[in-house]
Amino acid sequence: MRLNASERGVFPIAPTPFAADGAIDLASIDRLTDFYAQGGATGLTVLGVMGEAPKLDPAEALVVARRFIARAGKLPVIVGVSAPGFAAMAALARSAMDAGAAGVMIAPPSSLRTDDQIVAYYAQASEAIGADVPFVIQDYPLTFTVVMTPGVIRRIVTDNPSCMMLKHEDWPGLEKISALRAFEADGTMRPISILCGNGGLFLDFECERGADGAMTGYAFPDMLVDVVRLSAAGAREAAHDLFDAHLPLLRYEQQPGIGLAVRKYVMARRGLIGSDVQRRPAGALSATAVAEVEYLLGRLARHDPRAALPPR
């Protein structure tokens, strides 16, 4: 089962669950994976930015990847393998693929500045992990400070046959999606899958611009599944109505510094993970912030019963 350029739907970015003592919570990984499968996800992505990958040592990262892959069964799993050097990247990529991963995701280092540097980096990364390993470009300039124009992405896709997907997280980025689909239409770039991140903040219009779905980690990934499904079915008003109902909580979760704390808090409230613990360094929710999240959940429950959670 290998990643291909026709992937569609939702590949949730999975958080890494931790127990109160900071140990990896394997039981929560199993529960979370089951939820994704039952909720209509078409795949999942682990060891991403919001998966706290930099807080894991290499052995732990492999334990997490293997556990998700084993539990996912036929659900394709993409493993984030970004690393400062190609040796570490190649080792994790090969181990993940040997464990049954569908592909890997690679983010650019923040030192890249010119178009040629970006294109050369991905060529070298592809060579390091092996030309047989399908990979995803992670285009997230808000975090990585590396700006990839549509033309640069086209060059990467053209130069690397194993590039199957773009994780699109530019902001604003709707025009970039349109430009890439235009390249495909005029035959200057082969088709690839485009899944979008940024917490899903623009998913409603990203789907309409030609995105194939989402790859992000909002605390209600089942809502993202529904929005992508409704959009693909042409039910525009229903898709926007559902998305709009979630937008206040979606926005709250996107706050820099505490976004993962909000996400893990809600996922723990939903029973998807056993604890909202993060490894340090980590942002924490104040009592006021918790009250605000609970208020938003209460408002959301008026429109989506999935947010009607038992009292704390």
C-alpha positions as CSV (number, residue, x, y, z in Angstrom):
1,M,0.0,0.0,0.0
2,R,1.8,3.1,-1.3
3,L,0.8,6.7,-1.5
4,N,-0.3,7.8,-5.0
5,A,-1.2,11.0,-6.6
6,S,-4.9,10.4,-6.6
7,E,-5.4,10.4,-2.8
8,R,-8.5,12.2,-1.7
9,G,-10.5,12.8,1.5
10,V,-9.1,13.5,5.0
11,F,-5.7,12.4,6.4
12,P,-6.0,13.8,10.0
13,I,-2.7,14.9,11.6
14,A,-2.6,12.7,14.7
15,P,-1.4,14.1,18.0
16,T,1.0,12.0,20.0
17,P,-0.8,11.0,23.2
18,F,1.1,11.1,26.4
19,A,0.4,9.8,29.9
20,A,0.6,12.0,33.0
21,D,4.3,11.1,33.4
22,G,5.1,12.0,29.8
23,A,5.4,8.4,28.6
24,I,3.8,7.6,25.2
25,D,0.2,6.5,25.7
26,L,-0.1,3.4,23.4
27,A,-3.7,2.7,24.4
28,S,-4.7,6.2,23.3
29,I,-2.9,5.7,20.0
30,D,-5.1,2.6,19.4
31,R,-8.3,4.4,20.5
32,L,-7.5,7.5,18.4
33,T,-6.7,5.4,15.3
34,D,-9.9,3.5,15.6
35,F,-11.8,6.7,15.8
36,Y,-10.2,8.1,12.7
37,A,-11.1,4.9,10.8
38,Q,-14.7,4.8,12.0
39,G,-15.1,8.6,11.4
40,G,-14.4,8.3,7.7
41,A,-10.8,9.3,7.4
42,T,-9.1,8.0,4.3
43,G,-5.7,8.0,5.9
44,L,-3.8,9.6,8.7
45,T,-0.5,11.4,9.2
46,V,1.7,11.0,12.2
47,L,4.8,12.8,13.6
48,G,3.8,16.1,12.1
49,V,4.4,19.5,13.7
50,M,1.3,19.1,15.9
51,G,2.4,15.5,16.7
52,E,5.2,16.9,18.8
53,A,7.7,15.0,16.7
54,P,10.7,17.2,17.8
55,K,10.0,16.2,21.4
56,L,10.5,12.5,20.7
57,D,13.8,10.7,20.5
58,P,14.5,8.6,17.4
59,A,13.5,5.4,19.1
60,E,10.3,6.9,20.4
61,A,9.4,8.3,17.0
62,L,9.7,4.8,15.6
63,V,7.5,3.3,18.3
64,V,4.8,5.9,17.7
65,A,4.9,5.4,13.9
66,R,4.8,1.6,14.2
67,R,1.9,1.7,16.6
68,F,-0.2,3.9,14.4
69,I,0.6,1.8,11.3
70,A,-0.1,-1.5,13.0
71,R,-3.5,-0.3,14.3
72,A,-4.5,1.5,11.1
73,G,-4.7,-1.8,9.1
74,K,-5.6,-0.9,5.6
75,L,-5.8,2.8,6.3
76,P,-2.7,4.5,4.7
77,V,-0.4,6.2,7.2
78,I,2.0,9.0,6.2
79,V,4.9,9.5,8.6
80,G,6.6,12.9,9.1
81,V,10.4,12.3,8.7
82,S,11.7,15.9,8.6
83,A,15.1,16.2,10.3
84,P,18.1,18.5,10.3
85,G,20.2,16.0,8.4
86,F,19.5,13.4,5.7
87,A,20.9,10.5,7.7
88,A,18.3,10.8,10.4
89,M,15.6,11.4,7.8
90,A,16.6,8.4,5.7
91,A,16.7,6.1,8.7
92,L,13.2,7.0,9.9
93,A,11.8,6.9,6.4
94,R,13.2,3.5,5.7
95,S,12.1,2.1,9.1
96,A,8.6,3.6,8.6
97,M,8.3,2.1,5.2
98,D,9.5,-1.3,6.4
99,A,6.8,-1.1,9.1
100,G,4.1,-0.5,6.4
101,A,3.8,3.3,6.0
102,A,2.3,4.5,2.8
103,G,4.7,7.4,2.4
104,V,6.6,10.1,4.2
105,M,6.2,13.9,4.6
106,I,9.2,16.2,4.3
107,A,9.2,19.9,5.4
108,P,11.9,22.3,4.2
109,P,14.5,23.6,6.7
110,S,14.2,27.3,7.5
111,S,17.6,28.0,6.0
112,L,16.3,27.7,2.4
113,R,15.8,31.0,0.7
114,T,16.0,30.8,-3.0
115,D,13.9,28.8,-5.5
116,D,16.9,26.8,-6.6
117,Q,17.8,26.0,-3.0
118,I,14.3,24.6,-2.3
119,V,14.3,22.6,-5.5
120,A,17.7,21.1,-4.8
121,Y,16.8,20.3,-1.3
122,Y,13.9,18.1,-2.3
123,A,15.9,16.4,-5.0
124,Q,18.6,15.5,-2.3
125,A,15.9,14.5,0.2
126,S,14.3,12.2,-2.4
127,E,17.7,10.6,-3.2
128,A,18.4,10.2,0.6
129,I,15.2,8.3,1.4
130,G,15.2,6.4,-1.9
131,A,13.4,7.1,-5.1
132,D,11.0,4.3,-4.4
133,V,9.6,6.1,-1.3
134,P,6.5,8.3,-2.0
135,F,6.7,11.6,-0.4
136,V,4.6,14.7,0.5
137,I,5.8,18.3,0.2
138,Q,4.9,20.2,3.4
139,D,4.4,23.8,2.3
140,Y,4.0,25.7,5.6
141,P,5.7,29.1,5.3
142,L,4.0,30.5,8.4
143,T,6.1,28.0,10.5
144,F,9.1,27.1,8.3
145,T,9.6,30.6,6.8
146,V,10.2,29.0,3.4
147,V,8.1,30.4,0.6
148,M,7.3,28.0,-2.3
149,T,5.8,29.6,-5.3
150,P,3.5,27.5,-7.6
151,G,6.4,27.4,-10.0
152,V,8.8,26.0,-7.4
153,I,6.3,23.3,-6.5
154,R,5.9,22.4,-10.2
155,R,9.7,22.0,-10.5
156,I,9.8,19.7,-7.4
157,V,6.9,17.6,-8.8
158,T,8.5,17.4,-12.2
159,D,12.0,16.5,-11.0
160,N,10.8,13.9,-8.5
161,P,8.5,11.2,-9.7
162,S,8.1,9.9,-6.2
163,C,6.4,13.2,-5.1
164,M,2.7,12.3,-4.8
165,M,1.2,15.0,-2.7
166,L,1.3,18.6,-1.5
167,K,0.3,19.4,2.0
168,H,-0.8,23.0,1.3
169,E,-0.6,25.3,4.3
170,D,0.2,28.6,2.7
171,W,-1.8,31.6,3.9
172,P,-3.3,33.2,1.9
173,G,-3.2,30.2,-0.4
174,L,-6.4,29.9,-2.4
175,E,-4.8,31.3,-5.5
176,K,-1.9,28.9,-5.2
177,I,-4.3,26.0,-5.4
178,S,-5.9,27.5,-8.5
179,A,-2.5,28.0,-10.1
180,L,-1.4,24.5,-9.5
181,R,-4.6,23.0,-10.9
182,A,-4.1,25.3,-13.9
183,F,-0.6,23.8,-14.4
184,E,-2.2,20.4,-14.5
185,A,-4.9,21.5,-16.9
186,D,-2.4,22.9,-19.4
187,G,-0.2,19.9,-19.1
188,T,2.8,21.6,-17.6
189,M,2.6,19.6,-14.3
190,R,1.5,16.1,-13.7
191,P,-1.5,15.7,-11.4
192,I,-0.8,15.4,-7.7
193,S,-3.0,15.1,-4.6
194,I,-3.4,18.4,-2.7
195,L,-4.5,18.2,0.9
196,C,-4.8,21.3,3.1
197,G,-3.7,22.1,6.6
198,N,-3.8,25.3,8.7
199,G,-6.2,23.7,11.1
200,G,-8.8,23.6,8.3
201,L,-9.4,27.4,8.5
202,F,-10.0,27.7,4.8
203,L,-11.2,24.2,4.0
204,D,-14.6,25.3,2.7
205,F,-13.1,27.3,-0.1
206,E,-10.0,25.2,-0.6
207,C,-12.2,22.3,-1.7
208,E,-13.9,24.6,-4.1
209,R,-10.6,25.7,-5.5
210,G,-9.6,22.1,-6.3
211,A,-8.1,20.7,-3.2
212,D,-8.6,17.0,-2.7
213,G,-9.3,17.3,1.0
214,A,-7.6,18.0,4.3
215,M,-4.5,17.0,6.2
216,T,-4.8,18.8,9.5
217,G,-5.6,18.1,13.2
218,Y,-8.7,19.9,14.3
219,A,-10.3,18.3,17.4
220,F,-13.3,17.4,15.3
221,P,-11.7,15.6,12.3
222,D,-15.1,13.9,11.6
223,M,-16.4,17.4,10.8
224,L,-13.6,17.9,8.3
225,V,-14.6,14.5,6.7
226,D,-18.2,15.7,6.4
227,V,-17.2,19.1,4.8
228,V,-15.0,17.4,2.2
229,R,-17.7,14.8,1.5
230,L,-20.5,17.4,1.1
231,S,-18.3,19.7,-1.0
232,A,-17.4,16.8,-3.4
233,A,-21.1,15.9,-3.6
234,G,-21.9,19.5,-4.7
235,A,-23.8,20.3,-1.5
236,R,-22.2,23.7,-1.1
237,E,-24.7,25.3,1.3
238,A,-24.6,22.3,3.6
239,A,-20.8,22.2,3.6
240,H,-20.6,25.9,4.4
241,D,-23.3,25.7,7.1
242,L,-21.5,22.9,8.9
243,F,-18.1,24.6,8.5
244,D,-19.4,27.9,9.7
245,A,-20.8,26.3,12.9
246,H,-17.3,25.0,13.8
247,L,-15.4,28.2,12.8
248,P,-15.3,29.9,16.2
249,L,-13.8,26.8,17.8
250,L,-11.6,26.2,14.8
251,R,-10.3,29.8,15.1
252,Y,-9.7,29.5,18.8
253,E,-7.7,26.3,18.3
254,Q,-5.4,28.0,15.8
255,Q,-3.9,30.4,18.3
256,P,-0.1,30.2,18.2
257,G,1.4,28.8,21.4
258,I,-1.7,27.2,22.9
259,G,-3.3,25.6,19.8
260,L,-2.1,22.1,20.6
261,A,-3.2,22.5,24.2
262,V,-6.7,23.4,23.0
263,R,-6.8,20.5,20.5
264,K,-5.7,18.0,23.1
265,Y,-8.0,19.3,25.7
266,V,-11.0,18.9,23.4
267,M,-9.9,15.5,22.2
268,A,-9.5,14.3,25.8
269,R,-13.0,15.7,26.5
270,R,-14.3,13.7,23.6
271,G,-12.6,10.5,25.0
272,L,-10.3,10.2,22.0
273,I,-7.2,10.3,24.1
274,G,-6.7,9.6,27.8
275,S,-5.0,12.9,28.7
276,D,-4.3,16.3,27.3
277,V,-0.7,16.2,28.4
278,Q,2.0,17.7,26.2
279,R,5.7,17.2,26.5
280,R,7.7,20.3,27.5
281,P,8.2,22.9,26.2
282,A,4.5,23.4,25.9
283,G,1.8,26.0,26.1
284,A,-0.9,25.5,28.8
285,L,-4.5,26.6,29.1
286,S,-5.4,28.9,31.9
287,A,-8.7,28.4,33.8
288,T,-10.1,31.3,31.8
289,A,-9.1,29.7,28.5
290,V,-10.7,26.4,29.5
291,A,-13.9,28.2,30.3
292,E,-13.8,29.8,26.9
293,V,-13.3,26.5,25.2
294,E,-16.2,25.0,27.1
295,Y,-18.4,28.0,26.1
296,L,-17.5,27.5,22.5
297,L,-18.3,23.7,22.8
298,G,-21.7,24.6,24.2
299,R,-22.5,27.0,21.4
300,L,-21.3,24.5,18.8
301,A,-23.5,21.8,20.3
302,R,-26.6,23.8,19.3
303,H,-25.7,23.0,15.7
304,D,-23.6,19.8,15.9
305,P,-24.5,17.1,18.5
306,R,-20.9,15.8,18.4
307,A,-20.0,18.8,20.6
308,A,-22.5,18.0,23.3
309,L,-20.1,16.5,25.8
310,P,-20.7,15.2,29.3
311,P,-20.1,17.8,32.1
312,R,-16.5,17.8,33.4
